[in-house]
């Protein structure tokens, strides 16, 4: 009865539903895209769902991350998503990985699944996911969002093109802000994430035309969409395969931030009176970090108000996700403020760490 509306579809039937029940799908991230992806795949009866996400639920997530509610605040997203999905469908297996996706664990995790769905929001992770999919020969269902626009494609499917065939190399760090920096229409990840879930089911069932070799571009304000063709680049794919032996030894930045030489983790900072924190977010951004002395200077006025920073102390700069703080450190270094460091984590993680220490 649970899958009756699938089974009575002549194109699916019991045979098709059995395929769905035997499928194993891994979702990268349980955020704006990951929530609708997971919600619909769980409802559809995908037999095994994997969720990898080290982030915790923040109040600002609830505008679009529909698996979570106020009771989820502060919880790891992968674990909180499993709680909701287990209630939605208790007949499936849900594996959680409340950790960072890195070159060291990607291959081992990916090998356990049939299809990988990317719901990440930064370029470092997208390239990691793409390369791990090439090495493990797994199809990758890709989605991305930016303000009011979204993109969907399927990479590495039946000798089709990969993400690197479309974008051979990542942009400069901080060149493209994520939604925590620039904002996003709340329903957009729901639309794009549902499209990704649709592609997953098409792959499992062998139905329709999979978006391999095509990039669907969607505009939520005009409801217009267009499809760009993508050509497979043997050079891009072979460059990944040639470097397969070194894959596990590579380094990748944590999700939602960009690592630079002057970046540090909050866990490595000694919390004492000889340091100072500078918050370069705008006044309306939450959460506020308490428990330590914080100087509030929005990035837009940093060059005018940097004199409020004590040059005799070590200065640790943070923002919502670790991007603006990098720009702030560059500005302070050019001005001549010594001992400035960007904190890799965003405000929510910093607040949680300080509250627990």
N, C-alpha and C positions, 0 to 999 in steps of 0.2 A: 504493500500500500504506500509506503514511503516514496518509492520511485515510480509509482503508477503512471504519472504524466510523462515520464521518459519512456517507459516500457510500451505504452500504447502508441507512441510514435513509430510508424513503420520503419523509419530510417534508423532507429535505435533498437527497440525491442529488448527482450531479455538478454540476447547475445551482447548487445551494445552496453547494457547496464552492467553486465558481468565484466566487460573490459574496463569500465570505469572503476568498478570495485577492486580490480586487480592492480590498478595503476598506482604508481608512487610518484608524488610530486613534491618538490622542495621549493618553498617560498623564501626568497632573500628579503628579509625585512617584514615587519608586521605594522607598517605605518599607513600612510594615506592610501597607497596602492595595495599594500599587502592585506589590509583589512577586507576590502571587497573581494579580492582574489580568493582569500582563504574562506570567506563566508560562503561564496557560491560554490566553490569546489567541495567544501564539506557538505553542503546541502545536496549537491549532486551525487554524493556518495563515493568520491575518490577514496580508495581503500586505505592509503597511507599518505598522510600529509606531514611534511617536515617544515619547521619554522625556525629560522635562525635570526636572532636580533638581540643585541646586548643592551639596548636602550630601555629606559623606563618611561612609563606613561606620565605625561605632563598635562596640566590643565589646557594648554594651548592646542594639544592634540585633538581634543574632543570636538572641535569644529568640523573635523573631517574623518577621523579614525573611528569608524562606527562600531567596531567591536568592543570599545571601551566605554566606561561610564565613570562617575565620580568615585565609585568603589574601587576602581582600578588604579587610581592615582598613586604613583610611587612604585608600582609593581613592574617587574620586567615584562616587556611587551610580548615576548614569545610565550611566557607562562600565563599571562593574563588572557592572551588570545586563545590559548588551549582551553582555559576554563569556559569561555563563551562557546567555543566550537564543540566542546564535549557535550554541552547542553543541547546544542543545535542538532548534533548527530552523534549519539553514543556508540554507533555501530562501526565507526572507523578508527584507525590507529593514528594518533597524533604524536609525533616526535618533536621535542623542543631542544633547541641549542641556544641557551641564554648566554651567548658569547660572541666575540667579534669574529667575523669572517676574515681569515688571513690566508696567505699562501701556504701556511703550514697545515691548515685543517681542511681547506677547500676540496682537494682531490678526494680525500678519505670520505667526506660527507657526500659529495656529488655522486660518487660511485654507487651509493645506495639507492639512487632515485632514477626514474625514467625521464623526467622532464624537470627543468629548472625554470622558475619564474622570477624575474628580477623586479623587485619593488624598491630598490635602493634609490637614494637621492643625491649621490655624488659620483664623480667620474672615476675616482680611484677604485671604488667597489665595482662599478660597471665593467671596467677593463679586467679586473681580477676575475669576475664572474664569467665574462666572455672567454678569457683564456683557459680557465678551468673547464669550461664546457667543451672547448675545442679538444683539449687533452683527453677528457673522459668521453668524448663523442656523445654529448647530450644536447638535445635541442633546447634552445633558450628563448623563452617568451619574454620579450622586452617591452617596457613601458616607461615613459617619462612625462613629467608635467612641468609647466612653467607659466605661472600667473593664470591665464585663461586658455592656454593651449596645451595639447598633449600629443604624444606620439606612441604608436604601437607597431611592433614588428616581431617576426620570428626568425631567429638566427641559428645557424649551424644545423639546419633541418634538411636531411636527405641531400647532403653535399651542396646546400645553399650557402649564401654569403654569411659572414660573421659580422659582429659589431665593428671590428677593426676594418672590414671592407668598406664600411660607411664612414667611419671616423678612425683613420689609421693611428692617430695619437691624441692624447687628451689635451685640452686647452691649458693655458697657463693657470697655475693655482690662484683661486679667487676671482678668475675672470668671469665665471658664470655663477651667480648666487643661487642657493637652493631656496626652498619655500620658507624656511625659517628666517631668511634674510630679506626676501622680497615679497613674500605673501603668495597665497594661492586661493582661488575660488573653492569653497568647501566641497562642492559637488563634483568638481573636475576629477579628482583621483577616483571617485566612485565610478564615473563614466569610463575612464581609461582602465582602471583595475578590472571592471566587469568585462571589457573587451579582451583583456589578457586572459581572464578565466575562460572566455569563449574560445580563444585560440587553443588553450590547453585541451578543452573537451573535443575540439575538432581534430587535434592530433591524436588523442586517445582513440576516438571513434573512427578516424579515417574519413571524416565527412567534410564536404565543402572544399573551398580553396584556402589553404593555410597561407598566412601573410609572410611567406618566405620569399626573399628577393624583393620585398615591397615594404615601404615605410608609410603607414597611414598617419596623416597629420590632421588633427581635429581642433576646431576653434569653438569654444563654448559660447562666445558672444554672438557669433554669426551663424552657428550650426553648420558651417561649411567644413567639408573635409576633402582632402585630395591625397592621392597615393603617388609616391615617388618610387621609381624602380631602382634597385640596388644590384650591382654586378659583383659577382664573387671575385675576390682578389687572391690568387694562389700565393702571391708574395706575402700578403698579410697573414694568411693562415699558416704557411710554412714557417714564417718567422717565429710564430708561437710554438709550433711543434719542434723546431730545432732547439729551442730553449727549454724543452720539457724537463731535461735532467736537472736544471737549476731552479725549477719552479718553486720547490719547497723552501729554498733558501732566500727567496726574495722578500722584500718588505713592502707592506702596504699601510697607508694611513688608516686609522680607525674610521668607521662610518661617521659622516657629518663633519669631518674636519680635514684640513690639509697640513701635512707635516712640513716644517721648514727648519733650518738649522737653529733658529731661536725659539723653537717651540718646546714646551715642557708639559708633562702630565700633572694634573692637580695632585695626584698621589705622590709625586716626587718633591713637592714643595713642603718645606719645613715651616709650619704655621707658628711664627713668632713675631715679636714686635719690630724686627728689622726688615720686614717686607711690607709692601702695600699693594692693594688690588685696585685696578682701574677698570670700570665697567664702561665700555664704549657704545653700549646700546642706547636707543632712544628712551625717553622717560616713561613711555607707556608700555614698554616691553616687560613681560613677566617671565619667570619669578624673580623677585628681589632676593639678593644673596645677603643674608644676615649672619651674625656671629663673628664676623671679621670686619675690619675697617675697609670700606669701599669708597673710592672716589668716583663719582659719576661725571663722566665727560663724554658726551656723544661724539662719535667719530667725525661728524660734520663740523664740529667746533674745536677739535683737538688742537689744531695749530694755534688757536687763539687762547685756549685755556690750559695748556700744558703746564703753565707756571704753578698750578695747584699741586703738581706732582713733586714730592720730596726727592731730589736727586741723590740724597745720601742713602736711600733705601733701595732694595731690589724691587723692581716694579713688574707685577704680573698682570697682564691685560687679558680680559675675557669679553665675549659677546654671546650671542644666542647659539652659535654653532661652530665657532672657531675660524671664521673667515675674515670678518671685519677686524678681529684682534690682530691678525697678521698684518693687515694694512696699517693698523695703528702703530705697531712696533716699528714698521719701516719708517713711518713719519717721525716717531720719537727718535729713532737712531739718526735720521737726517738732521734733526734739530740739534742733537747732541746730548739727549738724555741718556745716561749710562744704565747698564744692567736692566734692560727691558726684555721681557719674555712674553710670548703669546701662549696662553693655556690652550691645549689641544681640545679639551672638552668644552661643551656649551654650559650655559648658566644653570640648567636643571641638574646636570651631573655634578657641577661644582657645589651647588647648594646641598645636594644629598651627601656628598663627601664631607663637607664641613660639618653638617649636622651630626654625622656619625663619628666624627673625630673631635 
